[in-house]
Amino acid sequence: MLKLAAPLNVGSSEEWSLTNRRGKEYLVQIGFPRNWADYTPAPQEPGVPVVYLTDGNSVFLTALDALHRRLSLDEPNFPTGVVVAIGYPIPPGSKKVYDGPRRCWDLTPAAPGAKETEGGADELIEFIEDRVKPLVRQRLTETRGVSVGREALFGHSFGGLFCLHTLFTRPDAFTCFIASSPSIWWNELFLVKEEAAFREQRRGGGARKPSLMLFAGGQEEEPPRRRGEGDEGYEKRRRDHRGWRMVGNARDMAGRLEASGCFERFSSHVYEGEDHGTVTACSASRGLTTFFEDWPFCV
């Protein structure tokens, strides 16, 4: 007999509506381990690690599934963690998981040559610091009486651009930065200028060193032909991808940063066979697993 089952229940998660100082509304989703109701931190734990994710509408379920899947192994003393996705109130029934205009503003730095629709990254950093992080601290205290431990920032594509911009301008905001396929090409490689300034500023040492994971997909510069795609459309898409130079830019930056001595921990990886879209899940799963379980990770 065929019967409609109960609606999908993600479980161990909650959603909040927050506004920034300009009155713009954000959807903030917090994902907890499934055993959160019974969770008791070990005495030696300095707090629960938290990963904040940009483009929350598209990556929250991916991140939460990665968290739940690892914790379902039910190993003794298995590390736990919380994921926090920052997205937008997209209308129910919409086919889109991105709010293009808003993410274009939120995830790009203010820079010479930027479009009028770009340049709000520092406002988003401020929103995370002043509104989102206090909410997360409050919810962890109210739900389980625990504190926040180390914190990481994850971003993909323009979110990766935002992640690296935050690293280069606010390196103390997070313990670890997880940049997936960052759009280093944006605005005539503006990010490379910020990177150079960051390396110069941190050359003397003394400040706390952040950690960085940098990922890309091997097919991002040589995309395979899509089913039914014509020659003209495919060649244009290949030219675009080659121009963006996602893999080459990531490898070049990884080489400079690894040699800089500016990081407590550093790793980079190109996932062969993955394109700009599919590498998101690889980066999120590996980034979260490393940050929650394998900390401090090996270089």
Backbone as JSON, one array per atom type, in Angstrom:
{
  "sequence": "MLKLAAPLNVGSSEEWSLTNRRGKEYLVQIGFPRNWADYTPAPQEPGVPVVYLTDGNSVFLTALDALHRRLSLDEPNFPTGVVVAIGYPIPPGSKKVYDGPRRCWDLTPAAPGAKETEGGADELIEFIEDRVKPLVRQRLTETRGVSVGREALFGHSFGGLFCLHTLFTRPDAFTCFIASSPSIWWNELFLVKEEAAFREQRRGGGARKPSLMLFAGGQEEEPPRRRGEGDEGYEKRRRDHRGWRMVGNARDMAGRLEASGCFERFSSHVYEGEDHGTVTACSASRGLTTFFEDWPFCV",
  "N": [[0.85, -1.19, 0.0], [0.56, 2.19, -0.86], [1.5, 5.07, 0.84], [1.51, 8.43, 1.87], [4.33, 9.64, 3.48], [5.48, 11.16, 6.56], [6.26, 14.69, 6.53], [9.53, 15.84, 5.51], [11.84, 15.96, 8.09], [14.39, 17.69, 9.29], [15.67, 17.83, 11.76], [17.37, 18.44, 14.87], [17.99, 21.14, 14.48], [17.6, 24.69, 14.04], [15.96, 27.76, 13.05], [16.53, 31.22, 12.58], [15.57, 34.64, 12.32], [17.4, 37.42, 11.55], [18.34, 40.85, 11.53], [20.51, 43.2, 9.92], [22.45, 46.22, 10.57], [21.46, 47.91, 8.67], [18.92, 47.11, 8.38], [18.42, 44.92, 6.77], [17.25, 41.65, 6.21], [18.27, 38.45, 7.37], [18.53, 34.89, 7.09], [19.33, 32.73, 9.56], [20.61, 29.68, 10.24], [20.98, 27.12, 12.56], [22.72, 24.23, 13.21], [22.73, 21.34, 15.12], [24.39, 18.52, 16.73], [22.8, 15.26, 16.54], [22.55, 14.08, 19.01], [22.33, 16.15, 20.74], [20.59, 16.87, 22.82], [21.35, 15.21, 24.87], [23.94, 15.79, 25.23], [26.97, 16.13, 26.94], [29.63, 18.04, 27.76], [33.09, 17.14, 27.93], [35.19, 17.59, 30.81], [37.66, 18.7, 30.13], [37.24, 19.97, 27.74], [37.46, 22.97, 25.94], [35.27, 24.28, 24.96], [32.54, 24.18, 22.57], [33.29, 23.55, 19.2], [32.61, 25.67, 16.38], [31.39, 26.09, 13.1], [30.95, 28.57, 10.75], [28.98, 29.3, 7.91], [28.85, 30.76, 4.73], [26.44, 31.62, 2.12], [24.2, 30.2, 3.03], [21.69, 29.09, 2.31], [22.25, 27.22, 0.36], [24.19, 25.49, 1.36], [23.66, 24.59, 3.95], [22.22, 22.16, 4.53], [23.97, 20.31, 3.43], [26.23, 20.64, 5.07], [25.14, 20.03, 7.59], [24.35, 17.4, 7.22], [26.85, 16.22, 6.83], [27.92, 16.58, 9.38], [26.1, 15.06, 10.98], [26.37, 12.54, 9.81], [29.02, 11.79, 10.37], [28.99, 11.78, 13.16], [27.26, 9.71, 13.59], [28.72, 7.45, 13.65], [29.16, 6.69, 16.18], [31.32, 6.44, 17.96], [33.32, 6.2, 20.93], [33.9, 9.14, 22.84], [33.79, 10.79, 20.6], [34.46, 13.67, 18.7], [32.46, 16.65, 18.8], [30.38, 19.19, 17.26], [29.07, 22.33, 15.96], [27.14, 23.72, 13.34], [26.66, 26.74, 11.55], [24.67, 28.44, 9.41], [24.54, 31.15, 7.18], [22.2, 32.82, 5.5], [19.55, 33.81, 3.27], [16.15, 35.07, 3.38], [14.63, 33.38, 1.32], [11.76, 33.12, -0.71], [9.23, 30.65, 0.01], [8.93, 27.76, -2.03], [10.42, 28.76, -4.09], [12.64, 28.17, -6.82], [15.25, 28.71, -6.59], [18.4, 28.63, -4.87], [20.03, 30.62, -4.25], [20.34, 34.08, -3.53], [20.99, 36.15, -5.78], [21.6, 39.04, -6.23], [21.93, 39.94, -3.55], [23.94, 38.29, -2.44], [26.0, 38.95, -4.12], [26.56, 41.53, -3.31], [27.09, 41.18, -0.55], [29.31, 39.43, -0.37], [31.54, 40.44, -1.62], [34.46, 42.51, -1.51], [34.84, 46.01, -0.61], [36.29, 47.92, -3.06], [38.55, 49.61, -5.29], [37.28, 50.0, -8.53], [35.25, 48.2, -8.21], [31.84, 47.21, -8.82], [28.74, 49.09, -8.5], [26.94, 47.44, -7.32], [28.42, 45.84, -5.73], [30.67, 45.2, -2.92], [30.03, 44.94, -0.16], [31.24, 43.35, 1.8], [32.57, 43.92, 4.24], [30.49, 44.86, 5.79], [29.03, 42.52, 6.1], [30.84, 40.98, 7.58], [30.83, 42.5, 9.92], [28.15, 42.1, 10.67], [28.15, 39.34, 11.23], [29.95, 39.27, 13.38], [28.73, 41.0, 15.28], [26.03, 40.27, 15.5], [25.4, 37.56, 14.72], [27.32, 35.79, 15.96], [26.93, 36.43, 18.78], [24.26, 35.46, 19.02], [24.63, 32.71, 18.59], [26.29, 32.03, 20.74], [24.48, 32.54, 22.8], [22.45, 30.64, 22.24], [23.79, 28.18, 22.54], [24.42, 28.3, 25.23], [21.85, 28.42, 26.37], [20.61, 26.07, 25.47], [22.3, 23.88, 26.12], [24.03, 24.7, 28.1], [26.7, 25.24, 27.47], [29.8, 26.59, 26.25], [31.11, 28.51, 23.44], [33.74, 27.24, 21.51], [36.65, 27.02, 19.55], [36.41, 28.72, 16.38], [35.39, 28.61, 12.96], [35.38, 29.8, 9.55], [33.59, 29.19, 6.65], [33.48, 29.3, 3.11], [32.32, 29.3, -0.29], [33.24, 29.8, -3.7], [32.19, 32.97, -4.52], [31.78, 33.14, -1.83], [34.14, 31.97, -0.95], [35.92, 33.93, -1.76], [35.04, 35.95, -0.01], [35.71, 34.69, 2.39], [38.56, 34.59, 2.27], [39.1, 37.32, 2.05], [38.21, 38.15, 4.57], [40.06, 36.73, 6.14], [42.48, 38.03, 5.35], [42.08, 40.63, 6.2], [40.88, 40.59, 8.71], [42.23, 38.68, 10.51], [42.07, 37.63, 13.08], [39.47, 37.08, 13.6], [38.49, 34.5, 13.31], [39.45, 31.17, 14.19], [40.13, 29.41, 12.19], [40.11, 29.33, 8.62], [38.2, 28.33, 5.87], [38.41, 28.01, 2.65], [36.74, 27.48, -0.28], [37.16, 26.93, -3.64], [37.79, 29.76, -4.2], [36.91, 32.95, -5.58], [39.27, 34.25, -6.86], [39.9, 35.63, -9.1], [38.3, 37.85, -9.2], [37.61, 41.26, -9.87], [40.04, 42.12, -11.18], [42.02, 40.58, -9.84], [42.04, 41.58, -7.22], [42.12, 40.49, -4.68], [44.64, 39.38, -4.46], [46.24, 41.54, -3.97], [45.38, 42.22, -1.4], [46.24, 39.95, -0.13], [49.05, 40.18, -0.36], [49.48, 42.44, 1.24], [48.65, 41.42, 3.68], [50.57, 39.37, 4.13], [52.87, 40.94, 4.33], [52.28, 42.51, 6.57], [52.15, 40.57, 8.58], [54.65, 39.6, 8.69], [56.58, 40.1, 10.66], [55.82, 38.52, 12.78], [54.62, 37.48, 16.05], [51.83, 38.03, 16.44], [48.8, 36.11, 17.0], [48.59, 33.2, 15.08], [46.48, 32.39, 12.38], [44.68, 29.55, 10.94], [44.44, 27.81, 7.79], [42.49, 26.28, 5.25], [42.47, 25.43, 1.9], [40.68, 24.87, -1.02], [39.93, 23.43, -4.27], [38.32, 22.51, -7.39], [39.24, 20.02, -9.74], [38.21, 20.15, -12.37], [37.56, 22.75, -12.87], [38.8, 24.54, -14.58], [38.87, 23.23, -16.96], [36.16, 22.35, -17.98], [33.91, 19.57, -18.38], [31.94, 18.67, -21.27], [28.5, 19.4, -21.21], [25.54, 17.4, -21.17], [23.89, 17.4, -24.22], [24.82, 19.92, -24.86], [25.67, 22.46, -27.13], [28.27, 23.13, -29.61], [29.08, 25.87, -29.74], [28.1, 27.01, -27.37], [29.45, 25.42, -25.51], [32.18, 26.0, -26.04], [32.28, 28.7, -25.38], [31.78, 28.55, -22.65], [34.03, 27.11, -21.82], [36.04, 28.99, -22.42], [35.36, 31.0, -20.59], [35.8, 29.67, -18.14], [38.51, 29.08, -18.31], [39.5, 31.66, -18.32], [38.84, 32.55, -15.76], [40.51, 31.02, -14.23], [40.51, 29.29, -11.94], [41.74, 27.03, -10.66], [44.49, 27.4, -11.16], [44.94, 29.97, -10.01], [44.31, 29.4, -7.35], [46.25, 27.47, -6.7], [48.6, 28.96, -7.07], [48.29, 30.97, -5.1], [48.18, 29.33, -2.84], [50.78, 28.3, -2.79], [52.29, 30.61, -2.23], [51.23, 31.4, 0.25], [51.65, 29.15, 1.89], [54.41, 29.18, 2.06], [54.82, 31.46, 3.49], [54.84, 31.43, 6.26], [52.89, 32.44, 7.89], [50.88, 31.06, 9.11], [49.31, 28.96, 11.53], [48.41, 26.38, 10.99], [48.21, 24.86, 7.8], [46.68, 23.83, 4.77], [46.09, 22.53, 1.48], [44.15, 21.5, -1.33], [43.35, 19.98, -4.43], [40.52, 18.71, -5.81], [40.34, 16.26, -7.96], [38.37, 15.62, -10.86], [36.14, 16.95, -9.98], [33.83, 19.64, -10.4], [33.04, 23.2, -10.45], [30.66, 23.3, -9.08], [30.23, 20.73, -7.89], [32.39, 20.42, -6.19], [31.84, 21.76, -3.9], [30.5, 20.21, -1.91], [32.51, 18.35, -1.34], [34.54, 20.0, -0.26], [33.21, 21.13, 1.94], [32.57, 18.87, 3.51], [35.15, 17.72, 4.01], [36.42, 19.95, 5.17], [34.84, 20.49, 7.48], [35.05, 18.03, 8.83], [37.8, 17.89, 9.33], [38.15, 20.18, 10.92], [36.5, 19.67, 13.14], [37.23, 17.07, 14.03], [39.97, 16.42, 13.57], [41.67, 18.22, 14.75], [44.5, 19.85, 16.23], [45.07, 20.13, 12.74], [47.28, 18.35, 10.52], [49.97, 19.73, 8.66]],
  "CA": [[0.0, 0.0, 0.0], [1.33, 3.43, -0.93], [0.98, 6.08, 1.76], [2.4, 9.58, 2.02], [5.01, 9.65, 4.76], [5.53, 12.46, 7.23], [7.16, 15.63, 5.85], [10.94, 15.76, 5.88], [12.21, 16.67, 9.32], [15.84, 17.69, 9.35], [16.03, 17.49, 13.13], [18.54, 19.03, 15.5], [18.32, 22.42, 13.86], [16.64, 25.77, 14.27], [16.14, 28.89, 12.15], [16.3, 32.53, 13.19], [15.6, 35.8, 11.44], [18.18, 38.52, 12.12], [18.55, 41.99, 10.63], [21.75, 43.94, 10.15], [22.22, 47.61, 10.97], [20.72, 48.56, 7.6], [17.57, 46.57, 8.37], [18.3, 43.8, 5.85], [16.96, 40.42, 6.94], [19.03, 37.25, 7.06], [18.11, 33.62, 7.66], [20.44, 32.09, 10.25], [20.25, 28.3, 10.6], [21.95, 26.51, 13.48], [22.6, 22.78, 13.19], [23.34, 20.68, 16.27], [24.45, 17.05, 16.65], [21.52, 14.63, 16.88], [22.53, 13.75, 20.44], [22.54, 17.42, 21.45], [19.8, 16.9, 24.07], [22.05, 14.43, 25.89], [25.37, 16.09, 25.15], [27.65, 16.66, 28.11], [31.02, 18.24, 27.39], [34.12, 16.65, 28.83], [35.74, 18.7, 31.61], [38.83, 19.33, 29.51], [36.86, 20.67, 26.5], [37.4, 24.43, 26.11], [34.05, 24.78, 24.36], [32.11, 23.47, 21.37], [33.72, 24.23, 17.97], [31.52, 26.14, 15.53], [31.73, 26.5, 11.74], [30.0, 29.5, 10.13], [28.98, 29.08, 6.47], [28.14, 31.7, 3.88], [25.53, 30.95, 1.17], [23.55, 29.21, 3.88], [20.57, 28.4, 1.66], [22.72, 26.14, -0.5], [25.16, 24.58, 2.0], [23.32, 24.19, 5.31], [21.88, 20.74, 4.62], [25.2, 19.58, 3.15], [27.06, 20.69, 6.27], [24.47, 19.33, 8.68], [24.43, 15.97, 6.91], [28.23, 15.81, 7.09], [28.06, 16.51, 10.83], [25.32, 13.93, 11.5], [26.9, 11.28, 9.3], [30.23, 11.46, 11.12], [28.66, 11.47, 14.55], [26.5, 8.46, 13.67], [29.64, 6.33, 13.84], [28.95, 6.3, 17.58], [32.57, 6.07, 18.61], [33.45, 6.87, 22.22], [34.63, 10.41, 22.87], [33.86, 11.37, 19.26], [34.31, 15.13, 18.8], [31.19, 17.19, 18.34], [30.49, 20.53, 16.72], [27.84, 23.0, 15.57], [27.27, 24.46, 12.09], [25.79, 27.92, 11.5], [24.58, 28.89, 8.02], [24.04, 32.51, 7.04], [21.58, 32.91, 4.18], [18.55, 34.84, 3.02], [14.77, 34.56, 3.43], [14.12, 33.11, -0.02], [10.35, 32.74, -0.59], [8.92, 29.22, -0.13], [8.56, 27.36, -3.38], [11.37, 29.27, -5.08], [13.53, 27.17, -7.37], [16.62, 29.17, -6.41], [19.02, 28.53, -3.54], [20.88, 31.8, -4.11], [19.81, 35.41, -3.79], [22.12, 36.67, -6.53], [22.0, 40.42, -5.92], [22.38, 40.14, -2.17], [25.23, 37.63, -2.21], [26.98, 39.72, -4.87], [26.93, 42.66, -2.44], [27.6, 40.74, 0.76], [30.5, 38.59, -0.4], [32.63, 41.1, -2.32], [35.03, 43.62, -0.73], [34.87, 47.37, -1.15], [37.57, 48.01, -3.74], [38.54, 50.41, -6.52], [36.87, 49.24, -9.69], [34.07, 47.37, -7.93], [30.57, 47.73, -9.31], [27.87, 49.66, -7.46], [26.23, 46.34, -6.68], [29.41, 45.06, -4.98], [31.44, 45.94, -1.92], [29.46, 44.91, 1.19], [31.82, 42.28, 2.62], [32.86, 44.36, 5.61], [29.21, 44.92, 6.5], [28.66, 41.16, 6.49], [31.72, 40.62, 8.7], [30.29, 43.19, 11.1], [26.91, 41.42, 11.05], [28.51, 38.06, 11.85], [30.58, 39.53, 14.67], [27.87, 41.73, 16.22], [24.7, 39.7, 15.64], [25.33, 36.1, 14.6], [28.09, 35.12, 17.01], [26.22, 36.5, 20.06], [23.11, 34.55, 19.0], [25.11, 31.34, 18.73], [26.72, 31.87, 22.14], [23.26, 32.49, 23.6], [21.73, 29.38, 22.03], [24.56, 27.09, 23.14], [24.27, 28.4, 26.67], [20.47, 28.13, 26.76], [20.2, 24.7, 25.15], [23.11, 22.86, 26.78], [24.9, 25.26, 29.13], [28.08, 25.13, 27.04], [30.35, 27.79, 25.62], [31.68, 28.35, 22.11], [35.19, 27.06, 21.48], [37.25, 27.58, 18.34], [35.44, 29.06, 15.34], [35.89, 28.6, 11.59], [34.54, 30.4, 8.53], [33.6, 28.46, 5.37], [32.82, 29.96, 1.99], [32.59, 28.71, -1.61], [33.13, 30.71, -4.83], [32.23, 34.31, -3.93], [31.95, 32.92, -0.4], [35.57, 31.75, -0.75], [36.48, 35.27, -1.84], [34.73, 36.6, 1.26], [36.48, 34.01, 3.43], [39.94, 35.04, 2.2], [39.11, 38.75, 2.41], [38.14, 38.22, 6.03], [41.36, 36.28, 6.64], [43.54, 39.0, 5.1], [41.8, 41.91, 6.87], [40.46, 40.33, 10.1], [42.72, 37.31, 10.75], [41.77, 37.17, 14.43], [38.03, 36.88, 13.74], [38.24, 33.07, 13.37], [40.63, 30.33, 14.38], [40.45, 28.73, 10.93], [39.38, 29.79, 7.43], [38.06, 27.23, 4.92], [38.05, 28.67, 1.39], [36.48, 26.52, -1.35], [37.1, 27.54, -4.97], [37.6, 31.21, -4.05], [36.92, 33.72, -6.83], [40.44, 35.11, -6.78], [39.91, 36.43, -10.33], [37.38, 38.98, -9.1], [38.08, 42.65, -9.89], [41.46, 42.2, -11.55], [42.84, 39.93, -8.8], [42.16, 42.47, -6.06], [42.42, 39.7, -3.49], [46.09, 39.16, -4.4], [46.8, 42.73, -3.32], [45.13, 42.08, 0.03], [47.12, 38.87, 0.34], [50.4, 40.72, -0.21], [49.48, 43.31, 2.41], [48.56, 40.54, 4.84], [51.87, 38.73, 4.35], [53.81, 41.97, 4.78], [51.92, 42.91, 7.93], [52.38, 39.49, 9.53], [56.02, 39.1, 8.52], [57.34, 40.21, 11.89], [55.39, 37.55, 13.78], [54.12, 38.02, 17.31], [50.39, 37.89, 16.55], [48.3, 34.74, 16.9], [48.5, 32.76, 13.69], [45.28, 31.64, 12.01], [44.88, 28.37, 10.11], [43.73, 27.93, 6.52], [42.31, 25.18, 4.3], [42.15, 26.0, 0.59], [40.27, 23.79, -1.89], [39.43, 23.72, -5.61], [37.95, 21.32, -8.16], [40.13, 19.83, -10.87], [37.57, 20.44, -13.65], [37.08, 24.13, -12.9], [39.37, 25.25, -15.72], [38.58, 22.42, -18.15], [34.88, 21.7, -17.68], [33.43, 18.62, -19.38], [30.75, 19.09, -22.0], [27.24, 18.98, -20.62], [24.67, 16.63, -22.07], [23.08, 18.21, -25.12], [25.39, 21.26, -25.03], [26.2, 22.69, -28.45], [29.68, 23.52, -29.71], [29.28, 27.28, -29.45], [27.9, 27.22, -25.94], [30.52, 24.76, -24.76], [33.43, 26.72, -26.22], [32.19, 29.93, -24.59], [31.91, 28.19, -21.23], [35.44, 26.76, -21.62], [36.81, 30.24, -22.38], [35.08, 31.66, -19.3], [36.45, 28.94, -17.06], [39.96, 29.28, -18.42], [39.78, 33.04, -17.92], [38.75, 32.68, -14.3], [41.74, 30.37, -13.74], [40.21, 28.94, -10.56], [42.72, 26.11, -10.11], [45.8, 28.03, -11.2], [45.01, 31.02, -9.0], [44.32, 28.77, -6.01], [47.55, 26.85, -6.5], [49.59, 30.02, -6.92], [48.13, 31.57, -3.78], [48.54, 28.33, -1.83], [52.23, 28.25, -2.73], [52.8, 31.8, -1.54], [50.8, 31.42, 1.65], [52.31, 28.08, 2.63], [55.8, 29.58, 2.29], [54.88, 32.73, 4.21], [55.01, 31.27, 7.7], [51.87, 33.24, 8.58], [49.77, 30.22, 9.56], [49.53, 27.9, 12.51], [48.21, 25.18, 10.2], [47.84, 25.2, 6.42], [46.55, 22.71, 3.85], [45.39, 22.83, 0.24], [43.89, 20.27, -2.09], [42.52, 20.06, -5.63], [39.74, 17.49, -5.97], [40.25, 15.9, -9.38], [37.07, 15.1, -11.27], [35.04, 17.76, -9.45], [33.72, 20.95, -11.03], [32.82, 24.31, -9.51], [29.49, 23.01, -8.25], [30.32, 19.5, -7.1], [33.46, 20.48, -5.2], [31.32, 22.37, -2.67], [30.26, 19.17, -0.91], [33.82, 17.8, -0.95], [35.22, 20.97, 0.59], [32.49, 21.27, 3.2], [32.73, 17.64, 4.3], [36.52, 17.61, 4.48], [36.72, 21.07, 6.05], [34.18, 20.29, 8.78], [35.62, 16.85, 9.49], [39.13, 18.26, 9.82], [38.05, 21.17, 12.0], [35.87, 19.08, 14.32], [37.82, 15.82, 14.5], [41.42, 16.25, 13.4], [42.31, 19.46, 15.16], [44.98, 20.67, 15.12], [45.35, 19.25, 11.61], [48.68, 18.31, 10.09], [50.28, 20.47, 7.45]],
  "C": [[0.88, 1.24, 0.0], [0.69, 4.47, -0.04], [1.99, 7.2, 1.87], [3.0, 9.59, 3.41], [4.98, 11.06, 5.36], [6.49, 13.38, 6.47], [8.59, 15.48, 6.37], [11.21, 16.59, 7.11], [13.72, 16.58, 9.48], [16.31, 17.3, 10.75], [17.28, 18.2, 13.6], [18.96, 20.33, 14.84], [17.24, 23.44, 14.19], [16.98, 26.93, 13.35], [15.76, 30.18, 12.86], [16.34, 33.6, 12.11], [16.33, 36.93, 12.16], [18.3, 39.63, 11.09], [19.87, 42.66, 10.96], [21.43, 45.4, 10.45], [21.48, 48.42, 9.9], [19.27, 48.06, 7.51], [17.36, 45.43, 7.39], [18.18, 42.5, 6.63], [17.82, 39.27, 6.43], [18.38, 36.04, 7.72], [19.34, 32.96, 8.25], [19.97, 30.73, 10.74], [21.36, 27.7, 11.45], [21.69, 25.01, 13.5], [23.39, 22.16, 14.33], [23.52, 19.19, 15.99], [23.11, 16.44, 17.05], [21.42, 14.26, 18.35], [22.66, 14.99, 21.31], [21.79, 17.46, 22.77], [20.49, 16.16, 25.21], [23.53, 14.78, 25.98], [25.88, 16.68, 26.47], [29.13, 16.83, 27.77], [31.97, 17.65, 28.42], [34.74, 17.82, 29.59], [36.88, 19.43, 30.93], [38.49, 20.09, 28.23], [36.76, 22.17, 26.75], [36.14, 25.06, 25.56], [33.74, 24.02, 23.1], [32.59, 24.22, 20.13], [32.54, 24.54, 17.07], [32.08, 26.52, 14.16], [30.6, 27.37, 11.19], [30.13, 29.37, 8.61], [28.23, 30.19, 5.75], [27.31, 30.91, 2.85], [24.74, 29.86, 1.89], [22.44, 28.45, 3.22], [21.03, 27.19, 0.85], [23.61, 25.13, 0.23], [24.74, 24.07, 3.37], [23.05, 22.69, 5.42], [23.11, 19.87, 4.34], [26.07, 19.51, 4.4], [26.44, 19.9, 7.42], [24.52, 17.82, 8.47], [25.84, 15.45, 7.18], [28.45, 15.66, 8.59], [27.35, 15.28, 11.38], [25.89, 12.59, 11.05], [28.14, 10.85, 10.07], [29.89, 11.06, 12.55], [27.88, 10.18, 14.69], [27.4, 7.24, 13.81], [29.64, 5.83, 15.28], [30.22, 5.78, 18.24], [32.69, 6.81, 19.94], [34.31, 8.12, 22.11], [34.78, 11.05, 21.49], [33.63, 12.87, 19.36], [32.95, 15.58, 18.25], [31.42, 18.59, 17.79], [29.12, 21.06, 16.32], [28.11, 23.75, 14.27], [26.24, 25.59, 12.07], [25.82, 28.47, 10.08], [23.93, 30.27, 7.96], [23.52, 32.68, 5.61], [20.52, 33.99, 4.15], [17.15, 34.25, 3.05], [14.18, 34.4, 2.04], [12.68, 32.6, 0.09], [10.14, 31.23, -0.74], [8.48, 28.89, -1.55], [9.49, 27.88, -4.46], [12.28, 28.15, -5.55], [15.0, 27.52, -7.11], [17.11, 28.92, -4.99], [20.01, 29.66, -3.33], [20.05, 33.06, -4.31], [20.95, 36.17, -4.45], [22.53, 38.09, -6.17], [22.54, 40.6, -4.51], [23.73, 39.49, -1.91], [26.34, 38.37, -2.97], [27.46, 40.92, -4.05], [27.65, 42.17, -1.18], [28.99, 40.11, 0.69], [31.69, 39.21, -1.13], [33.13, 42.3, -1.52], [34.78, 44.97, -1.4], [36.24, 47.58, -1.77], [37.46, 48.94, -4.93], [38.17, 49.52, -7.7], [35.68, 48.34, -9.46], [32.81, 48.03, -8.47], [29.76, 48.32, -8.15], [27.12, 48.58, -6.69], [27.15, 45.46, -5.84], [29.99, 45.89, -3.84], [30.93, 45.87, -0.49], [30.08, 43.91, 2.14], [32.08, 42.72, 4.06], [31.58, 44.5, 6.44], [28.79, 43.53, 6.95], [29.55, 40.66, 7.62], [31.2, 41.24, 9.99], [29.03, 42.5, 11.6], [27.21, 40.1, 11.75], [29.07, 38.29, 13.25], [29.59, 40.08, 15.7], [26.51, 41.07, 16.46], [24.7, 38.18, 15.68], [26.08, 35.4, 15.73], [27.44, 35.25, 18.39], [25.0, 35.59, 20.14], [23.57, 33.11, 19.23], [25.57, 31.09, 20.17], [25.51, 31.73, 23.06], [22.56, 31.15, 23.48], [22.49, 28.2, 22.62], [24.44, 27.11, 24.66], [22.87, 27.98, 27.1], [20.09, 26.67, 26.52], [20.99, 23.64, 25.91], [24.03, 23.41, 27.85], [26.37, 25.16, 28.77], [28.52, 26.42, 26.36], [30.86, 27.46, 24.22], [33.19, 28.21, 22.24], [35.78, 27.72, 20.25], [36.18, 27.76, 17.26], [36.12, 29.09, 13.98], [34.88, 29.28, 10.68], [34.71, 29.63, 7.24], [32.9, 29.28, 4.31], [33.25, 29.34, 0.68], [32.36, 29.76, -2.68], [33.23, 32.16, -4.34], [32.35, 34.21, -2.41], [33.4, 32.64, -0.05], [36.33, 33.05, -0.84], [36.26, 36.01, -0.53], [35.56, 36.01, 2.4], [37.94, 34.51, 3.44], [40.07, 36.53, 2.5], [39.06, 38.93, 3.92], [39.46, 37.8, 6.66], [42.4, 37.38, 6.51], [43.32, 40.32, 5.85], [41.4, 41.77, 8.33], [40.93, 38.95, 10.51], [42.42, 36.77, 12.13], [40.28, 36.88, 14.63], [37.67, 35.4, 13.89], [39.56, 32.34, 13.59], [41.1, 29.76, 13.05], [39.56, 29.27, 9.83], [39.39, 28.66, 6.41], [37.52, 27.82, 3.62], [37.95, 27.63, 0.28], [36.32, 27.27, -2.67], [36.91, 29.06, -4.9], [37.73, 31.93, -5.4], [38.05, 34.75, -6.8], [40.51, 36.04, -7.98], [39.16, 37.74, -10.2], [38.13, 40.32, -9.11], [39.6, 42.74, -10.09], [42.39, 41.7, -10.44], [43.07, 40.84, -7.59], [42.58, 41.72, -4.81], [43.93, 39.45, -3.34], [46.78, 40.35, -3.75], [46.57, 42.66, -1.81], [46.02, 40.99, 0.63], [48.53, 39.39, 0.58], [50.51, 41.62, 1.01], [49.43, 42.5, 3.69], [49.91, 39.9, 5.15], [52.9, 39.73, 4.86], [53.55, 42.37, 6.23], [52.27, 41.85, 8.96], [53.81, 38.98, 9.5], [56.8, 39.12, 9.83], [56.96, 39.2, 12.95], [54.82, 38.25, 15.01], [52.63, 37.84, 17.5], [50.0, 36.42, 16.47], [48.13, 34.38, 15.43], [47.19, 32.02, 13.43], [45.67, 30.37, 11.26], [44.02, 28.5, 8.86], [43.67, 26.59, 5.8], [41.81, 25.78, 3.0], [41.87, 24.87, -0.4], [39.85, 24.31, -3.27], [39.07, 22.41, -6.28], [38.76, 21.21, -9.42], [39.54, 20.18, -12.22], [37.15, 21.9, -13.79], [37.66, 24.95, -14.05], [39.14, 24.51, -17.04], [37.28, 21.66, -17.91], [34.48, 20.7, -18.74], [32.18, 19.16, -20.08], [29.5, 18.55, -21.32], [26.4, 18.23, -21.66], [23.82, 17.57, -22.91], [23.64, 19.59, -25.38], [26.01, 21.4, -26.42], [27.64, 23.17, -28.43], [29.91, 24.96, -29.29], [29.15, 27.57, -27.96], [29.01, 26.61, -25.1], [31.84, 25.53, -24.86], [33.41, 28.03, -25.43], [32.39, 29.63, -23.11], [33.35, 27.8, -20.91], [36.3, 28.01, -21.53], [36.61, 30.97, -21.06], [35.85, 30.98, -18.18], [37.97, 29.1, -17.12], [40.35, 30.68, -17.99], [39.75, 33.25, -16.42], [39.95, 32.03, -13.6], [41.59, 29.95, -12.25], [41.29, 28.05, -9.93], [44.1, 26.76, -10.06], [45.96, 29.11, -10.15], [45.09, 30.45, -7.59], [45.69, 28.15, -5.73], [48.64, 27.9, -6.3], [49.51, 30.65, -5.54], [48.53, 30.6, -2.68], [50.06, 28.25, -1.67], [52.81, 29.42, -1.97], [52.46, 31.78, -0.06], [51.49, 30.33, 2.48], [53.75, 28.46, 2.97], [55.93, 30.8, 3.18], [55.17, 32.59, 5.7], [53.98, 32.01, 8.53], [50.79, 32.39, 9.24], [50.2, 29.19, 10.59], [49.43, 26.54, 11.82], [47.76, 25.6, 8.81], [47.71, 23.91, 5.62], [45.81, 23.18, 2.61], [45.21, 21.53, -0.54], [43.02, 20.59, -3.3], [41.83, 18.71, -5.81], [39.56, 17.19, -7.46], [38.88, 15.29, -9.68], [35.89, 15.89, -10.75], [35.03, 19.12, -10.14], [33.37, 22.0, -9.98], [31.63, 24.06, -8.59], [29.68, 21.82, -7.35], [31.4, 19.56, -6.02], [32.98, 21.08, -3.88], [31.14, 21.33, -1.58], [31.56, 18.55, -0.43], [34.51, 18.72, 0.05], [34.55, 21.09, 1.95], [32.69, 20.05, 4.08], [34.13, 17.52, 4.86], [36.87, 18.73, 5.46], [36.12, 20.89, 7.43], [34.8, 19.13, 9.53], [36.98, 17.18, 10.09], [39.02, 19.18, 11.02], [37.47, 20.57, 13.27], [36.67, 17.91, 14.9], [39.35, 15.8, 14.55], [42.2, 17.49, 13.81], [43.31, 19.21, 16.29], [45.44, 19.78, 13.97], [46.82, 19.37, 11.19], [48.85, 19.08, 8.8], [50.63, 19.47, 6.35]]
}
